[in-house]
Amino acid sequence: MTSGRFRSNPSYVTYVELLHRLHALIQAGKGDDAEADEVRDQMDAPWYGMDSEEISRVRGISADLYTLGPDSPIKHSDRERYITDAMSAKLAPLVLSRSWDRVLDELRQSPGEISWDLAAQYRAEAYAKLGEGEIAKKFLAEAWRLNPQLPDLQFVDAGIRGILL
């Protein structure tokens, strides 16, 4: 887990906080307002204080936060509890090796191979393990909203809460 390194950079921390604010405004339908433009302007300085891995991480966070809205450019399968054998085969070794950034990359690269509910559950777990508690909570809430009957969801929820305490 590399979250300590990321979280030790004030530019990264500031950028992620601003990203949360911006996406909250976007979800509230205020993405084109002056307040959102101000947040975007504030994001410029911390951007230049991050290295390439941190920039890659925040780009991924932003892309994933868009999946929480109805206009998501990432389109997962609408079926419940759906994952292809190919996606399962890709994700299993990544989860076992705790390659959480790569898990998130796979979810973005092959969205049609997994349902919204399972993708939200995977994102919640990955972000929790990466030390991104606020993001993990958003995806955990989304997984519960989409399908409270997911068989492992209560265990993922308990595990995430244990990590975040």
C-alpha positions in Angstrom: 0.0 0.0 0.0 1.4 3.4 -1.0 -1.1 5.6 0.6 1.4 6.9 3.2 3.6 8.4 0.5 0.7 10.0 -1.3 -0.9 11.4 1.8 2.4 12.8 3.0 2.4 15.2 0.0 0.4 18.3 1.0 -0.2 19.1 -2.7 -1.8 15.7 -3.2 -4.0 16.0 -0.1 -5.1 19.5 -1.1 -5.8 18.4 -4.7 -7.9 15.5 -3.5 -9.9 17.7 -1.2 -10.6 20.2 -4.0 -11.5 17.3 -6.3 -14.2 16.2 -3.7 -15.5 19.8 -3.7 -15.6 20.0 -7.4 -17.4 16.7 -7.9 -19.9 17.6 -5.2 -20.7 20.8 -7.2 -20.9 18.8 -10.4 -23.3 16.3 -8.9 -25.4 19.2 -7.5 -25.7 20.5 -11.1 -23.3 23.4 -10.4 -20.3 22.2 -12.4 -20.5 25.3 -14.7 -21.0 27.8 -11.9 -18.5 30.4 -10.8 -17.9 28.4 -7.6 -16.8 25.4 -9.6 -14.5 27.5 -11.7 -13.0 28.9 -8.6 -12.3 25.4 -7.3 -10.7 24.5 -10.7 -8.5 27.5 -10.4 -7.4 26.5 -6.9 -6.5 23.1 -8.3 -3.7 24.5 -10.5 -1.1 25.1 -7.8 -1.2 21.7 -6.1 -1.2 20.0 -9.5 2.3 21.2 -10.1 3.4 19.9 -6.7 2.6 16.3 -7.5 4.7 13.6 -9.2 3.5 11.4 -12.1 2.2 8.7 -9.9 0.2 11.1 -7.8 -1.2 12.7 -11.0 -2.2 9.3 -12.3 -4.0 8.6 -9.0 -5.9 11.8 -9.0 -6.9 11.4 -12.6 -8.3 8.0 -11.7 -10.1 9.3 -8.6 -11.7 12.0 -10.8 -12.8 9.4 -13.4 -14.2 7.2 -10.7 -16.1 10.0 -9.0 -17.8 10.7 -12.3 -19.3 7.1 -12.1 -21.4 8.3 -9.1 -23.4 10.5 -11.4 -26.0 9.7 -14.0 -23.9 11.1 -16.8 -21.0 8.8 -16.2 -18.7 8.4 -19.2 -17.8 4.9 -17.8 -20.7 2.5 -18.6 -20.9 -0.7 -16.5 -23.3 -3.5 -17.2 -26.8 -2.8 -15.9 -27.2 -6.4 -14.7 -26.9 -7.0 -11.0 -24.0 -9.0 -9.6 -22.5 -9.5 -13.1 -18.9 -10.1 -13.8 -17.4 -11.9 -16.8 -15.1 -14.8 -16.4 -12.4 -12.7 -18.1 -12.8 -9.8 -15.7 -12.8 -12.1 -12.7 -9.6 -13.7 -14.0 -8.0 -10.2 -14.3 -9.2 -8.9 -10.9 -8.5 -11.9 -8.7 -4.7 -11.9 -8.9 -4.7 -8.1 -8.5 -6.8 -8.3 -5.4 -4.6 -11.1 -4.0 -1.4 -9.1 -4.7 -3.1 -5.9 -3.2 -2.5 -4.1 -6.5 -5.3 -1.7 -5.8 -4.4 1.0 -8.3 -4.4 -1.7 -11.0 -7.8 -3.0 -9.8 -9.2 0.5 -10.3 -7.5 0.7 -13.7 -9.2 -2.6 -14.8 -12.6 -1.3 -13.7 -12.1 1.8 -15.9 -10.7 -0.1 -18.9 -13.3 -2.8 -19.1 -16.5 -1.4 -17.6 -18.9 -3.6 -19.6 -17.5 -6.7 -18.0 -18.8 -5.9 -14.5 -22.0 -4.5 -13.1 -22.4 -1.2 -11.4 -23.0 -2.7 -8.0 -19.9 -5.0 -8.1 -17.7 -2.2 -9.5 -18.8 0.1 -6.7 -18.0 -2.6 -4.1 -14.5 -3.2 -5.7 -13.9 0.6 -5.8 -14.9 1.0 -2.1 -12.5 -1.7 -1.1 -9.6 -0.5 -3.3 -9.9 3.1 -2.1 -10.1 2.0 1.5 -6.9 0.0 1.1 -5.2 2.9 -0.6 -6.0 5.1 2.4 -8.7 7.2 0.6 -11.4 6.9 3.2 -13.8 9.6 2.0 -13.7 8.1 -1.5 -14.2 4.6 -0.2 -17.2 5.7 1.8 -18.8 7.2 -1.3 -18.4 4.0 -3.2 -19.6 1.9 -0.3 -22.7 4.0 -0.1 -23.2 3.6 -3.8 -22.8 -0.2 -3.6 -25.4 -0.4 -0.8 -27.8 1.9 -2.8 -27.4 -0.2 -6.0 -27.8 -3.6 -4.5 -28.0 -4.1 -0.7 -28.3 -7.9 -1.4 -24.7 -8.3 -2.7 -23.5 -11.4 -0.7 -20.2 -10.0 0.5 -21.2 -6.4 0.9 -21.7 -6.6 4.7 -18.2 -8.0 5.1 -16.7 -5.5 2.8 -18.5 -2.8 4.7 -17.2 -4.1 8.0 -13.7 -4.4 6.7 -13.7 -0.9 5.3 -15.0 0.6 8.5 -12.2 -1.3 10.3 -9.6 0.2 8.0 -11.0 3.7 8.4 -11.2 3.8 12.2 
